[in-house]
Amino acid sequence: MSTNTTDDKKKVTTSRFTTMKANGEKISMLTAYDYTMAKLLDEAGIDAILVGDSASNVMAGHATTLPMTLDQMIYHAQCVGRGVERALVVCDMPFGTYQGDPLEALHSAVRIMKESRAEAVKIEGGAEIRESIERILSAGIPVMGHLGLTPQSINKFGTYAVRAKSDDEAEKLIADARMLEEIGCFALVLEKIPAALATRVSEELTIPTIGIGAGNGCDGQVLVVHDMLGLNKGFSPKFLRRYADLGSAINAAVGRYIDDVKTGDFPNASEQY
Ligand code: KIV
């Protein structure tokens, strides 16, 4: 029996994203990288799960998202897909699998769709990767765009600071957003940009914007699940709201377990055969 805590059991699809925006219904999205977490998020009624390349940071312990491979993203998307019934599953295309050549981009996206249960891919960038996005869309694969702070380009910018603060950068972002809608992306992540700019883009587009550090004017919000659950204690940007302190809860629980083992209290008579 499903333990979904939302009354709305209807599958979330990419076309439902459009309807949600048209109806003014905000879209909730979180990352997940494994079966157990994905199942918990889905049961709680999350609208969409992003198998983010942030797995590189929070799962693998790398400093950037660049090391993630296509095989690793597919593995995480397979694990997540097994835990999800209702949420839309979107998988990040990792660095180096789509920028060079549209055909390579298509092959990478096709592998994600064939080998995992992802229902869409997410790609960082605008005009410079237009042809790759168009090639993927032409195969019937839904694409979520990603503008603003694009962590795969960290070595170009050298910082994770707020993006599109200058007029030039803001104009490019608006032009890229319009282009992504025009060629057929079904949604757009706006990461770490001024709230006024994100609101403007959201009001202009008919596809939903999903913000992270982009203010309340977006049509939905996404957070990295480890950050919002307090599993990633060292990371506390201004935009992050923590909904739990699971890091401390785990430390405390493991501390109690260690004490019980050391004192011989665990296992007791009822915990053995
Ligand atoms: O990889 C990721 O988790 C992301 C989100 C931060 C949007 O791209």
Boltz pocket constraint, residues with backbone or C-beta under 6 A from the ligand:
constraints:
  - pocket:
      binder: B
      contacts: [[A, 31], [A, 50], [A, 51], [A, 52], [A, 53], [A, 54], [A, 55], [A, 92], [A, 189], [A, 191], [A, 212], [A, 222], [A, 223], [A, 224]]
      max_distance: 6.0
